[in-house]
Amino acid sequence: MQVAKWGNSLAVRLPADLVRTLDLREGDHIDLRAEAEGFAVVRQPRPEEILAGLRRFRGRLPAGDRLDRDEANRR
């Protein structure tokens, strides 16, 4: 990949194979993180993915989970 000037910033054009592997679409937000072996690309969840997760949740906690008001307010 080649680093190019884009306005006052630098840009990298991603190869199509990488875009397909990461399931990237125009407008997606990604984070690049430096790692010992190179770097990692992390795609942020899309709004529709967040909404789908909230619809599945519907305010229910797994059976073993309990909310403790005192623990939540402890400082």
Buried (B, 14 or more C-beta within 10 A) or exposed (E): EEEEEEEEEEEEEBEEEEBEEBEBEEEEEEEEEEEEEEEEEEBEEBEEEEEEEEEEEEEEEEEEEEEEEEEEEEE
